[in-house]
Amino acid sequence: MTPDYDVAVVGLGPVGATFANLLALRGLKVLCLDREAGVYGLPRAVQVDGECLRVFQTLGVSAALASHISPVPGMRFVDPEGRLVVDWSRPMEVGPQGWCASYRFHQPELEACLRARLEASPNVDIRLRREVFSLEQKSDHVLLRMEDLATGRLSQTRAQYVVGCDGARSTVRRFIGSELTDLKSHERWLVVDVILKQPRPDLGDYAVQYCDPERPATYVRGIGQRRRWEIMLQAKEDATTAQQPAFVWRLLSRWVQPEEAELERSAVYTFHSVIAESWRRDRLLIAGDAAHQTPPFMGQGMCTGIRDAANLAWKLTDVIHGESDPALLDTYESERSPHARIFIDEAVRLGGIIRAISARATGGPGGKASGEPERFVTPQPRLGPGVYETGDHGGRISEQPRLDQGYLLDDQVGYHSAVLAHPDLAAALARQGADLKIVPATSPAALAWLDRLGGSAVVLRPDRYIFGVAQTERDVKALMARYAAARRRHVLAA
């Protein structure tokens, strides 16, 4: 039977909404399912990086987000005496990706922008208050059975593929049969969001990690007057009691008093570090928190899921359009799982630094005794084995220079593959009718980037990762041919 949809996306948080939007950009018919009635109104993720802003730029929502985001200068780790121990400063100016390194934002505003874009798409159906309870794989589709939580009515539909962006307790992951690999970091923290009644510039613009031996805590500035504190709970403390206003304000008294702020939310979370053993079984796949969970110390939980979406959407589109073998989908996990693991491991390491400094303050081992603070730099790792050339630059995120007329590279490319080349070479490739979009490097910034790459052209995947770099016209043509072949079949980089 002909499936009703190309892809069913289960879970419509920021990862699911981003993924569905990317599929819609490529013309797929998409069903979006979520068990909630609308956008969750309270803040959860509060930071997003420049790479993810490129994805939102491609979706056409970055302009709507511009008034709701603000660059983040970084984070400082301080010991109980207030001395700087780890300096994670980030540049405030626009960087190589065409955006600043990191931004603060309010998640409900982001989700509203993403959903508005979905609602405007003629090939997207959104069904809220739906609980998926059965996924039955057939030879050419998946049969989904669901319940309307508002009425109790049961229904079913068919999709060629189902992708679970349905969070830590993922239903789709359960049907895949994938267990979670425990990366051995599980801690209970109280997360408190407040809205200040008056400006408090003394609280600072940097995020601050207080490495306190009694109670480590994190301060994060949000958009406008929003502020967040994350405070570690002690083993003996009850989670229900910890969320009560009296307990919360007692912990916050070091920084803010009840008359100075409105308590928006308090919730106890266990910060997990886990990664799914398998991200795909035939026509079922997972992304975001369904595939991996990380402590928040790097602010990369949602960002890692957005990278999943950008990686998977173009591959799934190629397969559904018949341009690639389904085995191409195996490179989704092979590329993304090791990449996500690096960010999880770094977040766990930062948590270890917090504990080590706190232990040292009470006479225990660990941490630096004195000297210069550690300088932490956000990692930009290569993807795991997959669809790219094994040179110096393949599998790494590309830059996004401005071209002539002031256009950013991604605005010229869209969610498609492309070749950025020296103007004369670009003209020659265009005359010969290349399959990929050819973009001339018509600005000093674009030419300088090619020079740093050591080539006259770079082949870019739709997710902005580099496939490869070449110098001569003959080599560029050969590189493009290898890219076409790699997309048609399953080719893993060594």
Protein Blocks (a to p, Z undefined) as FASTA:
>chain_A
ZZfbfbdcehjafklmmmmmmmmmnopacddddfbfbdcfbdcbfbdcfklmmmmmmnop
mmmmmmmgccdfbdcdddfkopafbdcdddfbdcfkopafbdcddfklmmmmmmmmmmmp
mkbccdehiacfbdcddfkbccdddddfknopacddddfbdcdfebjklfklmmnopacd
dehiacdddddddddfbdcfknojbdcddddfklgcdddddehjbccddddddfklcfkl
mmpmklmmmmmmmmocfklpccfbdcdddddddddfbfbehjaccehjlloccdfklopm
mmmmmmmmmmmmmmmmmmmnopacfklmmmmmmmmmmmmmmmmmmmmmmmmmmmmmmmmm
nopaedjfbdcdddddddddddddddddfbfkgopacdddddehhiafklmnopaddddd
dfklmmmmmmnopabdcdddfbfklmmmmmmnopabdcddfkopafbdcfbfmlmmmmmm
mmmmmmmpccddZZ
